[in-house]
Every structure is written in C-alpha cells, then in structure tokens.
C-alpha cells in the first residue's frame, strides 16, 4: 500500500501525570473524521529511570496491544478492510435476508 493510501491518524492529548520516576502521557488517536479509533500511553523515565521509555498503542474493539505506531496502523488498516468487506457482503445479501 502506498503512503498516499494510508489514512491520516491524529493525536489528541488527554492526560499527563508527572511522578518521581517519570511522566505518563495519554493521547487519543483519531481518524480523519475526528472519530476515536484508539489510544497511546507513553511513559518517559526521569531521574534514576532516565533514558527509559515505553509506549503502548491500543485499537478500539481489539484486545491486543501494539508497541509501535506501524503495528497499530497495520491493524487499523486491516480493520478498515474487514469493515469494507463486511459492508459489501451485507449489501449483496438477497432482499429479505437477515442482516
């Protein structure tokens, strides 16, 4: 898939907590229309934890956790493709079939 075909995913900060060992940041991840599609939590160490960090991406309606944005985006693209296929299947059902 080319970069031009990949959806734009934006971040919106929702939380920041500063603690002795580091700071925690949380962002909502939004699609092009502004709908919430997931979240990312980041921890950045300070003091004795300096240089350590961790990020966890989660996709709505998916129990998996992703450690990189690329993994998250691929899962989101797969979800969009599945939603498109489900819609095509439902739309092609004969009249009167259970949807």
C-alpha positions in Angstrom: 0.0 0.0 0.0 1.4 3.4 -0.9 1.7 6.2 1.7 -1.0 8.2 -0.1 -3.5 5.4 0.5 -2.8 5.2 4.3 -5.3 7.1 6.4 -4.3 10.1 8.4 -4.2 9.3 12.2 -4.1 12.3 14.5 -3.3 12.6 18.3 -5.1 14.5 20.9 -3.6 14.7 24.4 -5.9 13.7 27.1 -3.7 13.1 30.2 -0.3 14.0 31.7 1.0 12.9 35.1 4.4 13.8 36.4 5.8 11.5 39.1 9.1 10.9 40.8 10.3 8.2 38.4 8.9 9.6 35.2 6.0 11.1 33.3 3.0 9.4 31.9 1.2 10.8 28.8 -2.0 9.6 27.2 -3.3 10.5 23.8 -6.5 9.7 21.9 -5.9 8.5 18.3 -8.4 10.0 15.9 -9.3 9.1 12.3 -9.6 11.7 9.5 -13.2 12.5 10.5 -12.2 13.1 14.2 -13.7 9.8 15.5 -11.9 8.0 18.3 -10.1 4.9 16.9 -7.7 4.1 19.7 -5.2 5.4 22.2 -1.5 5.5 23.1 0.0 5.6 26.5 3.7 6.7 26.9 5.9 6.6 29.9 9.2 8.5 29.9 11.6 7.9 32.8 13.3 10.7 34.7 16.0 10.7 37.5 17.2 7.1 38.0 15.0 5.9 35.2 16.4 8.5 32.8 16.6 7.1 29.2 13.9 4.5 29.7 10.6 4.8 27.9 7.6 2.7 26.9 4.7 3.2 24.5 1.6 1.1 24.2 -0.9 1.5 21.4 -4.5 0.1 21.6 -7.1 -0.1 18.9 -10.8 0.2 19.9 -12.6 -3.1 19.8 -9.3 -5.0 19.8 -7.7 -6.5 23.0 -4.2 -6.5 21.5 -1.5 -4.0 22.5 1.0 -2.7 19.9 4.4 -1.4 20.7 5.0 0.6 17.6 2.8 3.0 15.5 3.4 0.9 12.4 1.9 -2.2 14.1 -1.1 -0.1 15.2 -1.6 1.4 11.7 -1.4 -2.0 10.0 -4.1 -3.4 12.5 -6.2 -0.3 11.8 -5.9 -0.8 8.1 -6.9 -4.5 8.4 -9.9 -3.4 10.5 -11.0 -0.9 7.8 -10.6 -3.5 5.1 -12.7 -6.0 7.1 -15.4 -3.4 7.7 -15.5 -2.7 4.0 -15.8 -6.4 3.1 -18.5 -6.9 5.7 -20.5 -4.0 4.2 -20.1 -5.4 0.7 -21.3 -8.8 1.9 -24.3 -7.3 3.7 -25.2 -5.1 0.8 -25.1 -8.1 -1.6 -27.4 -10.2 0.5 -30.8 -11.0 -1.1 -33.8 -8.9 -0.2 -35.4 -10.1 3.0 -32.3 -11.9 4.3 -31.3 -11.3 7.9 -28.7 -8.5 8.2 
